[in-house]
Amino acid sequence: MDPHREFEEANRRAREFDAKHPKAVSARYDQSTGNVVLHLSNGRDFAFPAHDAQGLEQATPVQLSAIEISPSGYGIHFPKLDADLSVPSLLEGIFGSKKWLSQRNNAPSTDTSKAHESRPRVKLAV
C-alpha cells in the first residue's frame, strides 16, 4: 500500500473512533462526594469514586484536586500522584490493570455484609 494511502486510512479510522467514543473535555474532583467527575464530549457527565481507581486509593483531596486531560481527551493524569487513567476504560468500568484488579478482588475484606461487586459503582448522568 502506498504511504499516502496508509496515512489517509489511519486518519479515517481515527475519525471513526472519535465519532464513537466520548472523550473528556473537563475533569474535577468533588470533595463532597469523593468522586472524580468527567465532563464528556457527548455532553454527559461521568463520575466514579476516586478510591476505586488504581493509583488513587489512598489519595488526599489536595492530591486529587489537580487533574490534567491528555491532548486526545482519552486519558486523565493526576500530577500530584503520577497516576494515569484511560477514559475509555473508565467508561467500561475498568479502574485499573488486570493484575491490580485481581489483587484487589482477592484481598480479604473486613466487610461482613454481601460480597463486593467486582466492578465499582459508577454514575453516568444523562
C-alpha positions in Angstrom: 0.0 0.0 0.0 1.3 3.5 -0.8 2.3 5.6 2.2 -0.1 8.4 1.4 -3.0 5.9 1.2 -1.9 4.4 4.6 -1.9 7.8 6.1 -5.4 8.6 4.8 -6.7 5.2 6.0 -5.2 5.8 9.5 -6.9 9.2 9.7 -10.2 7.7 8.6 -10.0 5.1 11.3 -9.1 7.8 13.9 -12.2 9.9 12.9 -14.4 6.8 13.2 -13.0 6.0 16.6 -13.5 9.7 17.7 -17.1 9.6 16.5 -17.9 6.5 18.5 -16.1 7.2 21.8 -16.6 10.2 24.1 -13.6 11.9 25.4 -13.0 14.0 28.5 -13.4 17.8 27.9 -13.0 18.7 31.6 -12.4 16.9 34.9 -12.7 17.8 38.6 -12.6 16.2 42.0 -15.8 16.6 44.0 -14.7 16.6 47.6 -18.3 16.4 49.0 -18.9 13.1 47.2 -15.3 11.7 46.9 -15.9 11.3 43.1 -13.9 12.3 40.1 -16.3 13.9 37.7 -15.5 13.9 33.9 -17.5 16.1 31.5 -17.5 14.2 28.2 -17.6 15.3 24.6 -21.1 13.8 24.2 -22.5 16.3 26.8 -22.8 13.8 29.6 -21.0 13.7 33.0 -19.4 10.5 34.3 -18.5 10.2 38.0 -16.6 7.5 39.9 -15.3 7.1 43.4 -11.7 8.2 43.4 -10.7 5.5 45.9 -11.9 2.8 43.5 -9.2 3.6 40.9 -5.7 2.3 40.7 -3.2 4.9 42.0 -5.9 6.9 43.7 -6.8 4.6 46.5 -5.1 6.5 49.3 -5.1 9.9 47.7 -5.9 13.0 49.7 -8.3 15.7 48.4 -5.3 18.0 47.7 -3.7 15.3 45.6 -6.9 14.7 43.7 -7.6 18.4 43.1 -5.2 18.6 40.2 -6.3 16.7 37.1 -5.0 17.1 33.6 -6.6 15.8 30.4 -4.4 14.3 27.7 -4.4 16.2 24.4 -6.5 13.4 22.8 -9.1 13.5 25.7 -8.8 9.8 26.2 -6.6 10.0 29.3 -6.6 11.8 32.6 -3.5 12.4 34.7 -3.1 13.2 38.4 0.3 15.0 38.5 0.5 15.1 42.3 0.2 11.2 42.3 1.8 10.5 39.0 -1.3 8.4 38.1 -2.9 8.0 34.7 -6.3 6.5 33.9 -7.8 5.7 30.5 -11.2 7.4 29.8 -12.4 4.6 27.5 -11.5 2.0 30.2 -13.2 4.0 32.9 -16.4 4.2 30.9 -16.3 0.4 30.6 -16.0 0.1 34.4 -12.3 -0.8 34.3 -10.5 1.1 37.0 -7.0 -0.4 36.9 -4.8 -3.1 35.4 -5.8 -6.7 35.3 -3.2 -7.6 37.9 -4.3 -4.7 40.2 -8.0 -5.7 39.8 -7.2 -9.3 40.5 -5.2 -8.5 43.7 -7.9 -6.1 44.8 -10.7 -8.6 44.3 -8.8 -11.3 46.1 -7.8 -9.2 49.1 -9.5 -10.2 52.4 -12.5 -8.0 53.1 -13.4 -6.6 56.5 -16.9 -6.2 55.3 -19.2 -9.0 56.6 -22.2 -7.9 54.5 -22.8 -9.0 50.9 -19.7 -9.8 48.8 -18.3 -6.8 47.0 -19.0 -6.5 43.3 -16.0 -7.0 41.0 -16.5 -3.5 39.5 -17.1 -0.3 41.5 -20.3 1.5 41.1 -20.2 4.4 38.6 -22.7 7.2 37.8 -23.4 8.4 34.3 -25.6 11.5 34.3 -27.9 11.8 31.4 
